Each structure stands twice: as structure tokens, then as C-alpha cells.
């Protein structure tokens, strides 16, 4: 690809990533960078050196990253669009709801699993995981009368599995709540 | 790049992060320069090897902060170029940052020149 095509494509790509800015601001950025590149090109030609467009453009970095640096500080301090505060309020409210729902669900499920594990240890015949003979359904629970025509699947293994899942679930819930709390 | 060079390069990057604004303001003191000229000036110094991708967005931010002003000029047969110079606010900021820089260097020098084990106090305190 000719050097000028490489430059043209770079500037076109940069222009695309600067589209969030005012057109005048974006055009000024493009014009300055274009001016720099052609200054380097002219200096190379007048000194009889070969011009490597890719090397010059490497100094500017990827168009997306370069544009992001301009966009970040240019839009910093710009007043939020109308209705933005209401959106933020709704977003915070939704996060709060999700936080408490996750807390109840995650810790509640862990607690139930722990109770199942403890119950199984003390009353092994009443607690278990049963599968119907036809394999169409699985029943997990506490029952004084084991469901008819079913086989118990886990036996004593239910105790460590229930505890493992309970601790795993509680840990996962704690991590998720930690992430959600930052957004409250 | 050997270990020593790596350490030096890492140190230069860390130091530049905090001092680059001062470097730019100092480079523009009583000078009006366009981007390539400014970059060329900085590249004459071993510890100021910044890239185009660092310089231009920073110049734009400094312009928005009101410490430098930029204007397009055409000199002779050359293409128009965007020249930067300090504003009065930039000159005042350069004076403030210069005194803080010198104070930091003085404090570091004092620590370097006064090794332990005795606990020392800065001069005049």
C-alpha cells in the first residue's frame, strides 16, 4: 500500500473514532495530526531519507486509543444530557433491588443446602435425592415417606455435596454482592 | 535491554507521569512552537522521549485548561502549522510548579545526603 494511502486510512479511521466530538474540534485534531505527518514526510524527502508512514503512525498509536484520549478530556465536564439524572436514579434503584434479591436468594439457598446436609447426617432415611424409575423426574428434599417407585441417588454423599454447594454458593454470593455494592 | 536499562526506562516513565506538564510548560517558556518542533526539542533530552500519541492529546488538554493557547500560522511557503505558547495563566502555573519541583528535588537530595541510622529533620525545622 502506498504511504499516502496508509496515512489516509489512518486519518479516516481516527475521524470515525472522533465522531463523538463537535465537528470543528474533530477537524482541528485531524488537521494537526495530518500537518505533523506531512511535516515529517517533507523533512524526510528534503534530507533524502526514505519515509516510513507506518513508523510515524506507530508513534501516534492505534486510532481508537488516540481518539479516546481526546474524547475523554474533551467530554469531561460536559453537562449530562437531559433526563440523565433520572436514568441514573432508576439505574441505582435497579441495582439496589438486584443487590437485596441476590443477597436473599444466594444466602437463602446456601442456608437450605446446609440444613439439608445437617438433616441428612442425623436422619439419613428422611433426606435424599430421589429419581423416579423412569428417569423423568428428580426429587430433592426432606420426606418422612420416600417417594414411591424411586431410587435414592446420592446416599451419604449428599452431606459433603450439600455442604460444598452451600459454601460455594455463599462465597459466590459474597463476591457478586461486592461487585454490586460498588455500583450502589 | 538489560536489567539496568529496564529499570531506568521504568523510572523515566514513572517520573514523566507526574512531571510532563511541567516539562511542556518549561519547553514553551518564552517560545512559540508547533507540535513537531516541540517533540524534536523534547527528544534532545534522554529522559523526555515521549511519543506523538502522548504529546498531542496532552497539548489539547493544556489548551482546554487555559495554560497554553494554540493558533494556526503559515510562515513563508510552508503549510499552516498549529503553534502553541503559554498564556498568562500558564506562566503563573509554570512559576508555581517550578518552585514545587525545586522543593521536591531539594528534599530528595537532603535525604540522599543524610543517610541513617540517625533520624534527621529537614533544614530549618
Interface residues (C-beta under 8 A of the other chain):
Chain A: X28 X29 X31 X32 X33 X35 X36 X38 X39 X40 X56 X59 X60 X61 X65 X66 X69 X70 X73 X74
Chain B: X34 X35 X36 X51 X52 X53 X56 X57 X60 X61 X64 X79 X80 X81 X82
